[in-house]
């Protein structure tokens, strides 16, 4: 297996010499890292991650691709549980750093709350860091809301982010039986109250922003329906 992975390493490295294949090479590095992790080959898995990170830092310049590939990196790292604490901390630190350096604030917001998953895995249970990521995402969404004095389009964009954050809060609230204390009922209620207040502030929206507002309202309605359903389940149980 080690010989096979060495061959894979050489093949992907050769692929990185072709500019238009950088994205594919990065994905292959991550897939190879997962395979090495399953085989409990920690140092090889780490090397593949390091190669993927170097490629991300030096060769991925398109902002949309940066966002897409970052989420793939987060998803892969979340699944890999082979690293010791120091190695994992190094990889997670780099990943959260990439999220903070994304060009657009809405992408930074989504990146922040997605990174929360890196602190709650099968082997890592860090409620404080989960809470930190979620709070950071709210802070970034607030900055989006207040852009250019908080005009309607930015408030609606922020509303979409708040709903996404609420969904993530709910995900981690469901982890409370496992010991995740990052989210409480009061935290959820405060976020719901804020969203309701923001919705009132954009009720007079006109023009092109109307469709965006309707999408946010539908997404929020779906989230509230999920909350009610979960509440009924708990009461029936």
C-alpha positions in Angstrom: 0.0 0.0 0.0 2.8 2.4 0.8 4.4 1.8 -2.6 1.0 2.4 -4.3 0.5 5.6 -2.4 4.0 6.7 -3.3 3.1 6.1 -7.0 -0.1 8.1 -6.5 1.9 10.9 -4.9 4.2 11.1 -7.9 1.3 11.0 -10.4 -0.6 13.8 -8.7 2.5 15.9 -8.3 3.1 15.6 -12.1 -0.5 16.7 -12.6 0.2 19.9 -10.6 2.6 21.0 -13.3 -0.4 21.6 -15.6 -2.1 24.8 -14.6 -5.6 23.9 -15.6 -5.4 20.7 -13.6 -4.6 22.3 -10.2 -8.1 21.9 -8.9 -8.3 18.3 -9.9 -4.8 17.6 -8.3 -5.9 19.2 -5.1 -9.0 17.0 -4.9 -6.9 13.9 -5.6 -4.4 14.8 -2.8 -7.4 15.0 -0.4 -8.8 11.6 -1.6 -5.3 10.1 -1.2 -5.1 11.5 2.3 -8.4 9.9 3.2 -7.2 6.5 1.9 -3.9 6.8 3.8 -5.9 7.7 7.0 -8.1 4.7 6.6 -5.0 2.5 6.4 -3.7 4.3 9.6 -0.7 5.7 7.7 -0.6 9.0 9.6 2.6 10.5 8.2 1.6 9.8 4.6 -1.9 11.2 5.2 -0.4 14.4 6.6 1.9 14.7 3.6 -1.0 14.6 1.2 -2.8 17.2 3.2 0.3 19.4 3.2 0.6 19.1 -0.5 -3.1 20.0 -1.0 -2.7 23.0 1.3 0.4 24.2 -0.6 -1.5 23.9 -3.9 -4.4 25.8 -2.4 -2.2 28.6 -1.2 0.0 29.0 -4.2 -2.1 28.0 -7.2 -5.8 28.5 -6.6 -6.5 32.1 -7.3 -10.1 32.1 -8.5 -12.3 33.2 -5.6 -15.2 30.9 -6.4 -12.8 27.9 -6.6 -11.2 28.9 -3.3 -14.6 28.7 -1.6 -15.6 25.4 -3.2 -12.3 23.7 -2.5 -12.2 25.0 1.1 -15.4 23.3 1.9 -14.0 20.1 0.4 -10.9 20.5 2.6 -13.1 21.0 5.7 -15.2 17.9 4.8 -12.2 15.7 4.3 -10.4 16.9 7.4 -13.6 16.3 9.4 -13.6 12.6 8.3 -10.0 11.9 9.0 -9.2 10.9 12.6 -5.8 9.4 12.3 -3.7 12.4 13.4 -2.2 13.1 16.8 -3.3 16.3 18.6 -0.4 18.4 17.4 -0.7 17.4 13.7 -4.4 17.9 13.7 -4.3 21.2 15.4 -1.8 22.4 12.7 -4.1 21.4 9.8 -7.2 22.8 11.5 -5.5 26.1 12.2 -4.5 26.4 8.6 -8.0 25.6 7.4 -9.7 28.1 9.7 -7.2 30.7 8.5 -8.2 30.0 4.9 -11.8 30.6 5.8 -11.0 34.0 7.4 -9.0 35.1 4.3 -11.8 34.5 1.8 -12.4 37.6 -0.3 -16.2 38.1 0.4 -17.6 38.4 3.9 -20.7 36.2 3.2 -18.2 33.4 2.2 -16.2 34.1 5.4 -19.4 33.7 7.4 -20.3 30.4 5.9 -16.7 29.3 6.2 -16.7 30.2 9.9 -19.7 28.1 10.8 -18.7 25.2 8.6 -15.3 25.1 10.3 -17.2 24.4 13.6 -17.5 20.8 12.4 -13.7 20.5 12.7 -14.1 20.7 16.4 -16.9 18.1 16.8 -16.0 14.8 15.3 -15.9 11.1 16.3 -12.7 11.7 18.3 -12.7 15.5 18.9 -15.3 17.1 21.3 -14.5 20.8 21.7 -17.6 22.7 22.6 -15.7 26.0 23.3 -14.2 26.1 19.8 -17.6 25.2 18.2 -19.2 28.1 20.1 -16.3 30.4 19.0 -16.8 29.5 15.3 -20.6 30.1 15.5 -20.2 33.4 17.3 -17.7 34.5 14.7 -20.1 33.7 11.9 -22.8 35.9 13.6 -20.3 38.7 13.9 -19.4 38.5 10.2 -23.1 38.4 9.3 -23.6 41.5 11.3 -20.9 43.2 9.3 -22.6 42.2 6.1 -25.9 43.6 7.4 -24.3 47.0 8.3 -22.5 47.4 4.9 -23.2 50.8 3.4 -25.4 51.8 6.3 -27.5 48.7 6.3 -29.4 49.1 3.0 -32.2 46.6 2.1 -30.1 44.4 -0.2 -27.4 43.9 2.5 -29.9 43.3 5.2 -31.6 40.6 3.1 -28.2 39.0 2.3 -27.4 39.0 6.1 -30.8 37.5 6.8 -29.9 34.6 4.6 -26.7 34.2 6.5 -28.5 34.3 9.8 -30.9 31.5 8.7 -27.9 29.5 7.7 -26.3 30.1 11.1 -29.5 29.1 12.8 -29.5 25.8 11.0 -26.0 25.2 12.1 -26.8 26.2 15.7 -29.7 23.6 15.5 -27.3 21.0 14.2 -25.0 21.4 17.2 -27.9 21.7 19.6 -28.9 18.2 18.6 -25.4 17.1 19.7 -26.1 18.2 23.3 -26.7 14.5 24.4 -23.2 13.8 23.3 -21.9 16.6 25.5 -21.9 19.6 23.1 -22.7 22.6 25.3 -22.0 25.2 22.6 -25.7 25.9 22.0 -28.5 26.5 24.6 -32.2 27.1 24.2 -31.6 30.7 25.1 -29.0 31.0 22.3 -31.4 29.6 19.8 -34.3 31.9 20.9 -32.0 35.0 20.8 -31.1 34.2 17.2 -34.7 33.6 16.2 -35.7 36.9 17.8 -33.0 38.7 15.9 -34.1 37.1 12.6 -37.8 38.1 13.3 -36.7 41.6 14.0 -34.6 41.9 10.9 -37.5 40.5 8.8 -39.7 43.4 10.1 -37.1 45.9 9.0 -37.2 44.8 5.4 -41.0 44.3 5.0 -41.2 47.3 2.7 -38.6 46.0 0.3 -39.3 46.7 -3.4 -37.7 45.9 -6.7 -35.2 43.2 -7.5 -34.6 42.5 -3.8 -38.1 41.1 -3.4 -37.3 37.7 -4.8 -34.2 37.4 -2.6 -36.3 38.2 0.4 -38.9 35.6 -0.5 -36.2 32.9 -0.8 -34.9 33.8 2.7 -38.4 33.8 4.1 -39.1 30.3 2.6 -35.8 29.0 4.0 -36.6 30.4 7.4 -40.1 29.0 7.3 -38.6 25.6 6.6 -36.3 26.0 9.6 -39.1 27.0 11.9 -41.1 24.0 10.7 -38.2 21.7 11.6 -38.0 23.3 15.1 -41.7 22.7 15.7 -41.4 19.1 14.5 -38.4 18.4 16.8 -40.3 20.1 19.7 -43.3 17.8 19.2 -41.1 14.8 19.1 -39.5 15.7 22.4 -43.0 16.3 24.0 -44.3 13.0 22.6 -41.2 11.2 23.9 
